[in-house]
Every structure is written in C-alpha cells, then in structure tokens.
Amino acid sequence: MAINTYLKSVLRNISSALRYEAVDTTSADWVPTTVFKGLHITTACTVVIQGIDEETIELALTPGTYPYGGMAIIKSGTTVTTGIVALF
C-alpha cells in the first residue's frame, strides 16, 4: 500500500507536538481522527501501534517520549489501559 504524502510529512515533522490526547484502551482499540506523530509513556509497558501502512508493531517502552507515530493503539497486546499520551 502506498503511503500518502501528507501522512509522511506529518510523521516526519516531529519537532513539537501541537495537540495531546490521553489514550484509553480499556474497552477497545484507540483510533484517533488523524495520525499521531509520537507517544509519551508514563509507565513501563508494551504498546501495539498500527502504522500508516496498516501493519502493527509491538514495542516494549519505558517511561519517556518517543517519535513513534501511527493510526491506532491496539488493545490486544498493549499492557496498560491508561498512562499513554498521543502527540499530534
């Protein structure tokens, strides 16, 4: 699947987040209305991200801020339901 040029530019521009949103995977996958460009993690956890190519990746993360963007956080495989902040 070809990656949309706009989506590429959004993910490449990670100098500063303009919006922040708490991620909650308590009852379902978290799917924002637009692509997120990074994550802030408050507790060590595993996070499953769906990328803009619709593939998923499982990442073991410690507290910190990461430039990992995507289209969704997948509930299955993500080990926390709160404590993740998406950066836009």
C-alpha positions in Angstrom: 0.0 0.0 0.0 1.4 3.4 -1.0 1.9 5.9 1.9 0.0 9.1 1.5 2.5 12.1 1.0 0.6 14.2 3.6 0.8 11.4 6.2 4.5 11.0 5.5 5.1 14.8 6.1 3.1 14.7 9.3 5.1 11.9 10.7 8.4 13.4 9.6 7.7 16.8 11.3 8.2 15.7 14.9 9.9 18.9 16.2 6.9 19.7 18.6 3.5 18.4 19.3 0.6 20.8 18.8 -2.0 18.7 20.5 -2.0 16.0 23.2 -4.6 13.3 23.9 -4.8 10.7 26.6 -5.0 7.1 25.1 -7.5 4.8 26.7 -7.6 1.2 25.6 -9.9 0.0 28.4 -12.7 -1.2 26.2 -11.4 -1.1 22.6 -8.6 -0.1 20.2 -7.8 3.6 20.4 -8.3 5.2 17.0 -7.9 9.0 16.7 -9.4 11.1 14.0 -5.9 11.8 12.5 -2.5 10.3 12.5 -0.5 10.8 15.7 3.2 11.5 15.5 4.5 10.4 18.9 3.8 8.9 22.3 4.5 9.9 25.8 4.7 6.9 28.2 4.3 7.3 32.0 4.6 3.7 33.0 6.8 0.9 31.5 4.6 -1.1 29.2 4.2 -2.8 25.9 2.3 -0.8 23.2 1.0 -2.2 19.9 0.8 0.5 17.2 -0.9 0.3 13.9 1.2 2.2 11.4 0.0 4.1 8.4 0.8 1.1 6.3 -1.8 -0.8 8.4 0.9 -3.1 9.8 1.2 -3.5 13.6 4.3 -3.5 15.7 4.7 -4.3 19.4 7.1 -2.1 21.3 8.4 -2.5 24.9 8.7 1.0 26.2 10.0 2.6 29.4 8.7 6.0 30.7 9.6 8.8 28.2 8.7 10.4 24.9 9.0 8.6 21.6 8.7 9.6 18.0 6.6 6.6 17.1 3.5 7.6 15.1 0.6 5.7 13.6 -3.1 5.3 13.1 -4.1 3.5 16.2 -3.1 1.9 19.5 -4.3 -1.7 19.5 -5.9 -3.0 22.7 -4.7 -6.6 22.2 -1.1 -6.8 23.3 -1.0 -3.3 24.9 -0.2 -3.9 28.6 -1.7 -0.7 30.1 -5.1 0.9 29.5 -4.0 4.4 30.6 -0.7 6.2 31.0 -0.1 6.8 27.3 -0.4 10.2 25.8 -0.6 10.6 22.0 1.2 13.6 20.5 -0.2 15.3 17.4 
